[in-house]
Amino acid sequence: MGGKARSLMDKVDSRDARIGIVGLGYVGLPLAVEFAEAGFSVLGFEVAPKKAEAVNRGESYVRDVPSAKLAPVVKSGHLTATLDFDRLSDADAICICVPTPLNKTGDPDVSYIMSVTESLSKTIRKGQLVILESTTYPGTTRELLLPALTESGGLKIGVDFFLAFSPERVDPSNPVWKIRNTPKVVGGITAACSEAARALYSTIIENVVVVSSTEAAELTKLLENTFRSVNIALANEMAVVCDKLGVDVWEVIEAAATKPFGFMKFTPGPGLGGHCIPVDPHYLSWKMKTLDYKTRLVELASEINAEMPRYVVEKAADMLNQHDKPVKGSHVVVIGVAYKRDTDDTRESPALDIIQLLIGKGARVSYHDPLVPSLRHEGPEMESVELTAERLAETDLVVIVADHSEIEYELIRDSGVPILDTRNVLRRLSETPAVAVATSR
Ligand SMILES: NC(=O)c1ccc[n+]([C@@H]2O[C@H](COP(=O)([O-])OP(=O)(O)OC[C@H]3O[C@@H](n4cnc5c(N)ncnc54)[C@H](O)[C@@H]3O)[C@@H](O)[C@H]2O)c1
């Protein structure tokens, strides 16, 4: 191992290394706090002044990082946020956690990564480690970052500076799997790059898994999320199949899940949401298209999942019809508009499409979500309504989309209003299991 790598690792060991986190969002802010709590001096780089100011006041805007956790590390001087990208040269190790959405045509939008890369190309210096954490297509680190960082200053990769990819695996609101106990995969451009990245993350993560290249690390993330997309699509398709056959899909899934091997339980729902599962498979498909290969299974899964909000609205219309009511003019209350339970994140949430489709058919739609006080999609801003017996008495249909734990489901159940329960939350309330498992003694 060369001198620069050795001295970087010594600084990491002694916690003298200064860490830069670029992008203080759902991924970057928890990571910044974790490094700060481990005793490092952390500088967070943001483009949104409001976020930088909030961090510097010790006020969190990310649900998984309570202000009570953020404030002490800000107060002790271990974490500071800045808008000044010239200060990138102050950091010994830099983790990039900027968004990687899709553009209007559904292709990868790596403009945020490119913008950070441009700043880095002006500030990169000897001894620095740069790690990309944003989910992206295989080849991004080597094809976009590496040339930009080597061309400008003539620095040699693996000797003068170090570059790696390490996918973020944060699962917002997961009470068990946090940064520290979720294994982290790293892949460097050279062995020294991997080793430097491994040493850095080992200070805050129990198990760091080194793979042989940046491409392997990039693909690992895409496999994980595509695996979820494909299996959720299968569960969603099974829900449609069961509906047509008059069979309870939840009972079938629970029964299948009693098999102790060869089956992994996934559940159907109103459609995919969040920044990852609906987006990441497109990064893979797009890359493979450039290599003249169509990822058929991956694309079909995305299609099936994308159709679910429309399916939910069809079911809603059927239920209203059964009660002699047209969709037009009916009062529909959507419960939970975040993309999944116990988060306040509405990005790509299927609730947005469901609300829009119902409004398009003339329904009078309101929503209740204790974690999302207001919602802006297409059309005017909506505000979460209180869930009361009086409101339910005026409601024609309730559609449960996100099954937050703090919602009063008993009130909904006991109101007698027809309920379209896309999460099977009411079954969970009842004592009756979907399948009764009898064991012989
Ligand atoms: N949210 C998740 O659960 C999750 C999980 C795993 C991986 N990821 C991946 O991590 C990456 C970040 O996701 P996120 O959910 O944290 O996004 P986010 O939108 O919550 O946060 C990104 C932050 O980066 C800032 N930003 C944008 N451009 C910037 C720039 N040029 N310089 C500095 N800051 C900039 C934004 O203002 C924002 O605060 C994405 O690639 C995403 O796919 C997210």
The ligand as an SDF file (V2000), in Angstrom:
LIG
                    3D

 44 48  0  0  0  0  0  0  0  0999 V2000
  -34.0930    7.3930    0.1850 N   0  0  0  0  0  0  0  0  0  0  0  0
  -33.7570    6.1260    0.2210 C   0  0  0  0  0  0  0  0  0  0  0  0
  -34.3830    5.3340    0.9130 O   0  0  0  0  0  0  0  0  0  0  0  0
  -32.5700    5.5990   -0.5580 C   0  0  0  0  0  0  0  0  0  0  0  0
  -32.1220    4.3160   -0.2710 C   0  0  0  0  0  0  0  0  0  0  0  0
  -31.0300    3.8100   -0.9490 C   0  0  0  0  0  0  0  0  0  0  0  0
  -30.4160    4.5870   -1.9330 C   0  0  0  0  0  0  0  0  0  0  0  0
  -30.8900    5.8410   -2.2240 N   0  0  0  0  0  0  0  0  0  0  0  0
  -30.1700    6.5980   -3.2470 C   0  0  0  0  0  0  0  0  0  0  0  0
  -29.3970    7.6080   -2.6160 O   0  0  0  0  0  0  0  0  0  0  0  0
  -29.3420    8.7810   -3.4330 C   0  0  0  0  0  0  0  0  0  0  0  0
  -29.8610    9.9720   -2.6300 C   0  0  0  0  0  0  0  0  0  0  0  0
  -31.2180    9.7340   -2.2890 O   0  0  0  0  0  0  0  0  0  0  0  0
  -31.9790   10.5590   -1.1820 P   0  0  0  0  0  0  0  0  0  0  0  0
  -33.2360    9.8020   -0.9120 O   0  0  0  0  0  0  0  0  0  0  0  0
  -31.0760   10.8790   -0.0510 O   0  0  0  0  0  0  0  0  0  0  0  0
  -32.3140   11.9000   -1.9810 O   0  0  0  0  0  0  0  0  0  0  0  0
  -32.7650   13.3050   -1.3570 P   0  0  0  0  0  0  0  0  0  0  0  0
  -33.4430   14.0450   -2.4580 O   0  0  0  0  0  0  0  0  0  0  0  0
  -33.4750   13.0880   -0.0620 O   0  0  0  0  0  0  0  0  0  0  0  0
  -31.3970   14.0140   -0.9850 O   0  0  0  0  0  0  0  0  0  0  0  0
  -30.4960   14.4840   -1.9080 C   0  0  0  0  0  0  0  0  0  0  0  0
  -29.9570   15.8100   -1.4170 C   0  0  0  0  0  0  0  0  0  0  0  0
  -28.9400   16.2290   -2.3230 O   0  0  0  0  0  0  0  0  0  0  0  0
  -29.0680   17.6330   -2.4750 C   0  0  0  0  0  0  0  0  0  0  0  0
  -28.3940   17.9820   -3.7310 N   0  0  0  0  0  0  0  0  0  0  0  0
  -28.8680   17.9780   -4.9960 C   0  0  0  0  0  0  0  0  0  0  0  0
  -27.9100   18.3270   -5.8550 N   0  0  0  0  0  0  0  0  0  0  0  0
  -26.7980   18.5660   -5.1310 C   0  0  0  0  0  0  0  0  0  0  0  0
  -25.4820   18.9570   -5.4430 C   0  0  0  0  0  0  0  0  0  0  0  0
  -25.1150   19.1740   -6.7090 N   0  0  0  0  0  0  0  0  0  0  0  0
  -24.6170   19.1090   -4.4380 N   0  0  0  0  0  0  0  0  0  0  0  0
  -24.9870   18.8840   -3.1510 C   0  0  0  0  0  0  0  0  0  0  0  0
  -26.2110   18.5100   -2.7970 N   0  0  0  0  0  0  0  0  0  0  0  0
  -27.1020   18.3420   -3.7690 C   0  0  0  0  0  0  0  0  0  0  0  0
  -30.5360   17.9150   -2.4300 C   0  0  0  0  0  0  0  0  0  0  0  0
  -30.8250   19.2500   -2.0860 O   0  0  0  0  0  0  0  0  0  0  0  0
  -31.0030   16.9220   -1.3610 C   0  0  0  0  0  0  0  0  0  0  0  0
  -30.9810   17.4930   -0.0740 O   0  0  0  0  0  0  0  0  0  0  0  0
  -30.1620    8.4540   -4.6590 C   0  0  0  0  0  0  0  0  0  0  0  0
  -29.3040    7.9820   -5.6610 O   0  0  0  0  0  0  0  0  0  0  0  0
  -31.0730    7.3440   -4.2010 C   0  0  0  0  0  0  0  0  0  0  0  0
  -31.4720    6.5240   -5.2690 O   0  0  0  0  0  0  0  0  0  0  0  0
  -31.9380    6.3720   -1.5500 C   0  0  0  0  0  0  0  0  0  0  0  0
  1  2  1  0
  2  3  2  0
  2  4  1  0
  4  5  1  0
  4 44  2  0
  5  6  2  0
  6  7  1  0
  7  8  2  0
  8  9  1  0
  8 44  1  0
  9 10  1  0
  9 42  1  0
 10 11  1  0
 11 12  1  0
 11 40  1  0
 12 13  1  0
 13 14  1  0
 14 15  2  0
 14 16  1  0
 14 17  1  0
 17 18  1  0
 18 19  2  0
 18 20  1  0
 18 21  1  0
 21 22  1  0
 22 23  1  0
 23 24  1  0
 23 38  1  0
 24 25  1  0
 25 26  1  0
 25 36  1  0
 26 27  1  0
 26 35  1  0
 27 28  2  0
 28 29  1  0
 29 30  1  0
 29 35  2  0
 30 31  1  0
 30 32  2  0
 32 33  1  0
 33 34  2  0
 34 35  1  0
 36 37  1  0
 36 38  1  0
 38 39  1  0
 40 41  1  0
 40 42  1  0
 42 43  1  0
M  CHG  2   8   1  16  -1
M  END
$$$$
